């Protein structure tokens, strides 16, 4: 066999081997950046190319926003770096036209932007999945005769594989984003926008477990709008909904700690979880919250308590232990709330459930904390 035929056969075998290797890299199941990195490394290691890069477009297809490259030469990007519009450079021309660009002499191409002075030829292939263009595969060489028809066909096939990878990664990313949004929505009350009961239950259980090795105080405020049914009957359920949203907004101002959580507990009841707060501090928060709601002066013409919307608050506090379930906080706060309502509403009530906690709570007068 003539030497030229032998060389062509050798190059063909090398190109076929590279295509097979790229296929294996595409199946490795790593993150997209790592897979793209392994692909460009493979191209440089197995073929006589000086630089191999994958340039990824933004979602609109108007700017290059990411580049993964490898090579035996240092790539000296222009000042625009890896965030430049497709109106610039040979890569931009490839993206704009959607056609492969073979540049056999880079000095003669008006759009070529030098990455290294030793580069003599370049082949750019659009990375396209169906109708969407994801980026450009850019191969540069210090030789002028590297990009034969056979070599270009292999690079075309590699670009198709890369397009599938990027498409799959973007679909997975979009699904993950959608799932996160759905998860967030599943934890959010549709009316007030605060956390819902499911979110509260999970947070309480998680805080309880996390605190067991080194117990710290955990307080809970159960907040109930007084005479809420008469408000709905007098002014309508839409007005009642507006009042509940405003109540949630007011109460959210008291969730000041990084782990604090305000949630809708059910109906017109809200719950405020206060990790790290002892009983006395929780009582102070509860009464400040109660006064803030009353000061907001939301009209309530049907209330037997006041001409404005008021709340009753039940307070409980403990240090988590294996001997008690987290529900003990809810039970204690619910009992305190029942007492507050029985005593006339618009007040806070509570007692700690720790055996060693102080037996008294601070007095706040008729509208304050009761013993």
N, C-alpha and C positions, 0 to 999 in steps of 0.2 A: 504494500500500500504506500503511495507517495506520502512524503512527510507532511504536506499540507493537509492531506486527508486524515493522517494520524492526528495532527494538531486539532483539526476540526472535531474529530471523534472524541479526543480528550476533553475539549472544551464542552462538547455536548454532554458528555458523561458528568462533568463537573456541574454544569447547569442543572441537569436532572437531579443530581445529588442535593444541590442547594434547594431545589423546589421541594424535594422530599423532606429535607431538614426543616424548612420553613413550615411545612404542613405539621410536622411533629411539634414544633414550638407553639403553633396555634392551638394545640390540644392540651397544653400543659396546665391550664386552669389557674394560672396566676392572675394578678391584676393586669389591666391593659398596658400600663406603662412598662411593666416588667417584660411582658410578651413582646412589645414593640422593640424594647432594648435588645432582647435576645435575637430578634429577626435582623436588625441592622448589624449586630455583631457577627451573626452568621454570614451575612452577605460579604462583609469585609474580610472575614477569615477565609472564606472558600472561593472567592472570586477576585480577579485582578482589578478591584475598584478601590480608589483612594478614599472616597467618602460615600457613605450611604446614610440617608436621612429620611425620616417620615415626618412630614409637616402637616399638622392637623388644623382644619378650619373651624371657625366658630359655628354655632347653630345656624346663623344666617348665611354662611358661606361667603362672607365678604372680607374676612380677616383671617390671617394665620395666627393662631394663638398658642401653639405648642409645637416643639420640635424635639424629636429623639434622634440622635445621630451617633455614628461611630466611624472611625477611619484612622488611617496611618498618618494623615496630615492633620495639622491643627486647623480647625474651622474658625475663621475670623469673621463673625457675622457683622453686618453693617450696624450702624447706630440704632436702627429701628428694631434690631434683635428679632425675637420671635413673636412680635405683635405688629404685623404690618399688613396693609391692605392688599387685596389681590390685583390692584391696579399697578403694582410694582413688581419688577423682576420676571425672569423666565418662569418661575414657579407660579407667579400670579397669572401669567399668560396661559399656562397649562390649566389653572383653575377656571379662568374666564371662558376659555374656549371649550374646556372639557375634552381636549385632545392631547395625546402624548406628544412630547416635544423632544426631538432628537437634535442635539447641537453638536456637530462634529468638530467645530472649531469655536471655542467660547469667545475668542477675541473678535469674531465676526458677528456675534449676536448682539443687537442693540439693547436687549433687555437683560442680558446676563449681569448679575451682580456678583463680583468675585468673592469667593469664600477663602480661596488660597491661590496664590500666584502660580502654583505648579499644575493646576487643573487645566486640561486641554479639551476635554469633551464631557458632555453631560446628557443624561437621559432622564426625562421627567414623565411620570405616568399619573394620570388622575386616579385617585382612590375613590371609586364610586360603587355604591350598593343600590341597585335599581336606579331610581331617578335622583338619589341624593348623593351629592359630592361631599366626601368626608375630609379630603386632603390630597396631598401629592407625595408620591414616592420619588425621591431625588437620588440619582446615582451619578457620581462624578469620578472621572478617571484622569490619570496623568498621561494616558495614551489616547490616540485618536481612532484606533481601529478596534476598540473593545466591543462596541455596540453593534454587533452583527444582527441580522434579522432573527437568528435563533436566540441570541442573548436577550434581545428586546421582547421576544415572545415570552421568555421565562419571567422577565421583570413584569410584564403585563399580568401574568398569572399570579405572581406574588402580590401585586397590587390588588388583585381581586380577592385574595385571601385576607389581606390586611383590611380591605373594605368590610368583609364579613365580620372580622373581629371587632372593628370599631363600631359597626352597626349593632352587634350583639351587646357590646359594652354599654352603648348608649341606651339601648332598650332596657337592659338590666338596671342602669342608673335611673332611668325614668320610672321603672317599676318600683325601685327602692324609694324614690322620692314620693311616688303616689302612695306606697304603703306607709311611709312615715306620716304623710298627711292624713291618711285614713286612721292611723293609730292615734294621732293627735286629736282628730275629730271624735274618735271613740272615747276619748278621755275628757271631752269638753261638753259642758251643758249648752244645749242649742239656744236657749233663751238668753241667759245672762252672759255667756262667753267665759265664765269661770270654769274650774274643774268640776267634773260630775262625780256622782257617788262611786262609780267604778274606780276613778282615779284616786279618790280619797281612800277607799278601802285598800288599794295597792300601796299607797304611800304610807298609811298607818302601819300595815303589816311589815313593810320594808324597814321603816324606822324602828319598829319594835325589835325586829331581828338584829339589826345593826347595833342596837344599844345594849343587847344582852351581855356581851363580854365585859363592857364597862358602862354600867347603867348611868344614864344622865336623865335629868328631868324631861318630862314630856307632858305638855298641857293641851287641853282641848276646850274650845268654846263652842257651844251649841246655841245658835242664834235663831230666834223665831219672831217673825213679824206679828205683832199683837193685832187681834181682831181683823185678820186678813180676809176672811170670808165676807164679813159685812162690808169691807171696802170694795170687793168685787161686786157684791150685790148692789151697792149704792152707785158706783161709778163705772161698772163694767169690767170685764176681764182684761180688755186691752189696757185700760188704765192701771189695773192691778199688775199686769206684766211690766208696764213702764216703771211702776214703783219698785218692783222686785229687782229690775235691772239697776235702778239707782241705788237700791240697798246694797246690791252686790258691789257696785262701784265704791260706795262709801266704806264698806267693810274691807275691801281689798287694800285700802290705805293702811290697814293695821297688820297686813302680812309683810312685815319689813325684813325679816330674816331670810337668809339664802335658802333655807329649807322650809320656810313657812308655807302653808297651803290653805287657800280659801276654796271651798267647794260647795256646790248645792247639794244638800243632804236629802232633800225631798220636799215637794210642795213649796211652802214659804219658809222652810228651814235651811239655814246655811251653817256650815261648820268651819271653824278656823283651827288649824293644827299648828301648835307652837312648840317645836323641838327646842330643848335647852332652856325652857322657861319653867321656873318653879311656880308653886301655887299662888303665892302672894303677887308675883309679877303678872301672872295670868289674870288674876282678879282685877288688877289695875288696868290692864289692857281692856278687859271686858267692860268695865264701867266707863272708860273713855270712849269706847266704841258706842255704848248705849247712849251716852250724852251727845255724841256726834250725830247719830241718827235723829235724835229729837231736835237738835239744832238745825238740821237740814230743812225742817218745817214742811215736809210733804203733806199736803192736806188730807185729812181723813175725817169726813163729816159723820161717819157712822161708828166711830170708835167710842167705847165706853171709858177709855183711859185718858185720852187727850184729843184735841182737835187736829193733831198731826200724827203721822205714822211713828210708832214707837216699837221697840223690840224688848223682849225678855231674853236673858242669857244665862245658860247653865254652864258652870265651869268645873272641870275636873283636872286632876294632875296626879302623876305617879312617876316612879322610876321602873321601867320594864324589868320583869323577872320571868323566869321559866314557870313560876307558880301561878301566874295570871295570864290570861289571853289579852290581846290588845282591845278586845271588845269591852273590857271592863271600863275603859275610859269613856266609851260612848254611853254605857249604862249609867255610870255615875253622873255624867253631864246631863243625861236625859232626866234623871230623877231631880237634879238641881233645877233644871228648867221647869219641870212640873211644879216644884215648890214656888218658883218665882211667879208663875202664872196664878197659882192658888192664892198668893199673897197680894194680888192686885195688878200684876204685869208691870212693864216698864221698869224693870229692876234686874240686878244680877244676883245669882245665888250659886253657891258651890262649896264643897268641902273636899279636901285631899283624900285620896283613897289609900295613901301610904300609912301604915300603922304608926310610923315614927314621925310623921309630919305634924306640924303645929295644929292643935285642935281648934284654934280660933281663926277667924278671918276678919279683915279690917271692916269696921262699920263705915257706911257711907250715908247714913241718914235714910229717909224714907225711900229715896230713889237710888240709893247706893247698894253696896254689898251688905247682905243681911246675914245674921247668925241663925 
